[in-house]
Amino acid sequence: MAKCDICGKDIAFGIKVSHSHRRSNRTFKPNVKRVKAIVGGTPKRIHACTRCLRSGKVNRAV
C-alpha cells in the first residue's frame, strides 16, 4: 500500500538514467507508515506519509 490516506500521495513514475545515459523506467514510492490516528472521533489505523505526520495533519491516537 503506497498511498497516503490524508493527502493522496501515490506512486510516481520517472526514468532512471545510468552513467552511460541509458534510460529505463523506475517508480518513486512515498514513505508511508501505518499509524493509529483519530478519524471521525474514533481511533483507526490509516496509511499516512511522513510529511503529513511531521506537519501535524494527522492526530495520533495513543
C-alpha positions in Angstrom: 0.0 0.0 0.0 2.0 3.0 -1.2 -0.7 5.7 -0.9 -1.3 8.3 1.8 -4.9 8.4 3.1 -4.5 12.0 4.1 -3.0 13.8 1.1 -3.4 11.1 -1.5 0.3 11.0 -2.4 0.8 8.0 -4.6 3.4 6.2 -6.7 5.1 8.4 -9.2 6.9 7.2 -12.4 10.1 8.5 -13.9 13.2 7.5 -15.8 16.4 6.1 -14.3 19.5 7.4 -16.1 22.7 5.5 -15.8 26.3 6.9 -16.0 26.4 5.9 -19.7 23.0 7.7 -20.1 21.0 4.5 -20.8 17.4 5.1 -19.7 14.9 2.8 -18.1 11.7 3.2 -16.2 11.5 3.5 -12.4 9.0 4.2 -9.7 9.2 6.7 -6.8 7.3 5.4 -3.7 6.3 7.7 -0.9 7.4 7.0 2.6 4.1 5.7 4.0 3.6 4.4 7.6 0.6 2.6 9.1 -0.4 4.6 12.1 -3.2 4.7 14.6 -5.0 8.1 14.2 -8.2 9.8 15.3 -10.6 9.7 12.4 -14.1 11.0 12.9 -13.7 10.9 16.7 -12.6 7.2 16.9 -9.1 5.7 16.7 -8.5 3.9 13.4 -5.5 2.5 11.5 -4.6 4.5 8.4 -1.7 4.8 6.0 0.0 8.2 6.3 3.1 9.6 4.6 5.8 11.0 6.8 5.3 14.5 5.5 1.7 14.5 6.8 2.9 13.1 10.2 5.6 15.8 10.6 3.3 18.7 9.5 0.6 17.8 12.1 -2.1 16.9 9.6 -2.6 13.5 11.5 -3.9 13.4 15.1 -2.2 10.4 16.5 -4.1 8.1 18.9 -2.2 7.0 22.0 
